[in-house]
Amino acid sequence: MTSQLIIWLGTDPMGPWYWTSPDGSQGHADSRETKAALSAMGHKDICAIIAGQSVRIHAHDIPKLRDKERLAAVGFAMEDNIACSLGDQHIVLGEKHDDRAAVITKAKMQEVMSALDEAGLPDVAIYADFDALSSANKNLALEDRVICARPLGHTLDKAWYDPKEPLEIVPDSRSLAKFVNTETAINLRQNDFAPRKSIAFSGETINVQSLGRLAAIFVLCGVSWLGFQAASARVKLQETDFIKSETSRLYTEATGQAAPPNPALAASRAMQSGPVQSADFLTLSKLLFEAVAQTNGIIIESVQYDKSRAELSLRIIYPGFASSSDLEVAVLNLGGVYEAGGVREQGGQFIGDATLRLGAGS
């Protein structure tokens, strides 16, 4: 049994929750009052485990860089797998030797956090169910979903699950507490969604993040609450049909074939074999960051990968005009070809565009 108070969120974070306590007690919170009571229990270590349909975890092979650079490189490496704008995604890296990255939309992450905030639980850790339960290493069927519990697992709606695979039926998520191991799972509460520090004011502690949200609520309440509620209702009604039609469209677009009766199931079978990484991109990324590490003061402002040309298009901020040649030499010594465009001065910075590809012998 874990030493944490575990809160199990369903597919809809605002819906009913199950919970399990370190002392073995458990319960069901289906109202604002019963959810708020969880905060009043006084537990120091609390985690929320969310339905994993909205989370994907991919392995990567990006070299050890500074956190910000590594996060950017992982995002570019996974862009084909995500098939969405990176700006809309919340990407979190595994810690230390965990070469995985979790992806969830910022909108979904905000939805989860809003549900927790409303219950007075603004700073709890958040994990995907299949990741937190990876020690089970089996497929677990709940009432509303199937959890393929493993480090690179996933969670599916029941209708999308392949009935040929072995399945263990469990009554509800509370019975899964024995499998929870958050030490090996990726905590989604990082980067832009990391818990905010508190500040002291007039003898009281105020959470900075909650304060900002409270101000926003005051502004929005009198202007857009009714419009927001109407829009949310329309979205809920249209969501299922849209997902089905969009899945069929994407399947045809990706394969050039007519979508089967259950395109989501076909896609999930393919996904279980693991994402296909671009070897060229990974090799070029490693070469680029090794070359940058050998030159002083160079900053990579943007990177784009052209699959048809197998090259990186770069925008570089140089410390001086001569630094372009230094980077070119470093890339050449590592077996690459660096073609720099003109360097221009802009706002006190030296900025230039360039391309990077592998050398003929690489």
Protein Blocks (a to p, Z undefined) as FASTA:
>chain_A
ZZbdcddddfblmlccddddfkopacddfbfklmmmmmmnopabdcddddfklpccdddd
ddcddfklmmmmmmmmmmmmnopafklpccdddehjlccdddddfklmmmmmmmmmmnop
akbccddfklmmmmnopacddfkbccdddfklccddfklpcfkbccdddfblklmmmmpc
fklpccfbgcjlpccddddeehiacdfklmmmmmmmmmmmmmmmmmmmmmmmmmmmmmmm
mmmmmmmmmmmmmnopacdfblmlmmmmmmmnopaddfklmmmmmmmmmmmmmpghiacf
bdcddfklopacdddddfbfklmmmmmmmmmmnopacdddddddeehiacddddddddfk
ZZ
